[in-house]
């Protein structure tokens, strides 16, 4: 089954808007076991709409479009498609009534232009729009799909562009329709989130051991983000769940230490969760990361139960007077040193009376590096009742990536300490 | 000139990753005067890659792909394209050297798999990857473009997928290449970045006054992001620069106070710049934003010259013992109050001996609100030699949006104080 998504909107191609519709639709469809085989963004011109849809009709069994159904002059999808498939636009009483109702409910008078949305391609089924005026449209199209001119049927599903209209219409009306039409999907998927292991090493480590499962239908995917790699195990065959689960247990034996969560869960959410369960508190002393670690921890709802706070000791003055790093150490070893990371973690744990204190001191760049301590050097300290550990890392990236990677390393150090 | 973007990555079609590459590339190209006519996402399979690129070659003069150039088994773009255009993969000494160098610099041994990236399609030009191992590739392809079998040339530009590799490679190597090849674009564009004024009010205010320029060819665009709106003035006609510049001066008279920068400059970069020029320092006391303000300030290279540091006083304990907020105030007014915001700013200014101290205390949610102080309430304080001001804002959004908006309001308060 081939499924394509076409997002219309000139703003998507000028870069002024991020294409969040793509992710929303792909995620939902994927979770249901449908594979999106292609996604396309095109500007709001009749020619581009006709050209893209006509291309997709040659390939796909289901085509979902977003946008271009409204009443204004740059809403061209409805007209373009009617023309492409050779159908007249006909007035739909029920849709016209829904539009009238929409304005009545909101005590607004119906603008002249709204009625145009009640003209739909002949034979189309209208999906009701609870949060706007443009109906969704479902159209069955006969197409010649290959060199044998074999006739097939494609399902065209046209959805409105505004997210607050699109999302509920998709969830409440399109999903049941797709489930009903394609009932025999077999699908199981698991995403394992790892940190601290590069993508290439991860693949090398598990490649051979999971081969037997691939022969049974396992599909393996890797997705590298800054400081982390997601490993995706999925199968679309009979017995999918067993195959994925058995492969997962093999993978966990090999690289389990690096797996911090499943699915969508972030590293900071894992940490807040463990701290809560253990009734422990953490405090952070950040220099080079400048608040990135604290920002991430406090993105998690309920962080206030486990997070004392942080000192962003960007200046030496803040390191000395707030956290109690000794002037002598700063002079002898430099602000970016194992000794200063140690004193930051220990000083902050004392100040905050927290169970754990993390410290980071490094050189984010682009300037400030030296031969001995190049840009990218960072010392990360962790102080707890079992003592203080300092690790040195080297992250020679741009400034923001450096901050992100170092924050990931610090959070992972804490996670490992929490579960050990 | 037709330009298409092809983003490869199964993760884009399963919805596990948002397609930020699309926006990055479209935005950059648009600002240079290039219009992207289509954007396509496809999974990492050789068949889909060949099919999509072969389709694009029929339409586009320039095709930019992202992803699939790395060393793992799901990196298939290089091989698929070589096959599609009928070129052998040949070993490139210089690329191999760059890869070797990359690992040497990082004190890591070169994995066996890395060398595969030094095999590039015959005749391709390699773009050096400063932040990774996969080179970018530029390939000139002869194509038959229409029913007359007229031969044309398409430029295929293959770029790596990781953002920290893609972005600098595009900016430093691809832009000059495109500019050089397409020199005769008539285009002038100015982006004015505003904060503190909603999109609808902005549009209402300038709509009539700029009409005369629109009649001459001015195109106006609005792009709303969290806590800010970009106003884009552009023209693609003869005299483009004059039209845009005159329209800009009309706009500045009407809403100049809300404009904090032009182009890509962030609010935090503006602030660091002004502080540097004035030789002043700032310190931050954050509660509800949990490090977001500090994180933003320290994203700016050179922040260390003007940023003392911050205290993320998430707990009352940190507020009292580090910044010196009185226990009495916390009890009588609550942690989220004008009085506490005032004491935080004043306490921190004293502690840090900075010229300016900002404070934030509020309720980020989802829980913790009350009837009197609902989720979204925030008090922002600013203390300087001219005294202390506290403002109350209401940002009833999700947690991360709340943090971003509040940080924007705090930074804007500081900017206004700095330029007044």
Interface residues (C-beta under 8 A of the other chain):
Chain A: X11 X12 X13 X14 X15 X16 X17 X18 X19 X20 X22 X23 X24 X25 X26 X27 X28 X29 X30 X31 X35 X36 X37 X38 X39 X40 X41 X42 X43 X48 X52 X55 X191 X199 X200 X201 X203 X204 X207 X221 X222 X223 X224 X225 X226 X230 X232 X284 X286 X289 X290 X291 X292 X293 X294 X295 X297 X298 X299 X301 X302 X303 X304 X307 X308 X309 X310 X311 X312 X313 X314 X315 X317 X318 X321 X322 X351 X352 X353 X364 X365 X366 X367 X368 X394 X396 X397 X398 X399 X400 X401 X403
Chain B: X9 X10 X11 X12 X13 X14 X15 X16 X17 X18 X19 X20 X22 X23 X24 X25 X26 X27 X28 X29 X30 X35 X36 X37 X38 X39 X40 X41 X42 X43 X44 X48 X52 X55 X70 X71 X72 X73 X74 X105 X106 X107 X111 X113 X114 X131 X162 X163 X164 X168 X221 X223 X230 X232 X284 X286 X289 X290 X291 X292 X293 X294 X295 X297 X298 X299 X301 X302 X303 X304 X307 X308 X309 X310 X311 X312 X313 X314 X315 X317 X318 X321 X322 X351 X352 X353 X364 X365 X366 X367 X368 X399 X400 X403
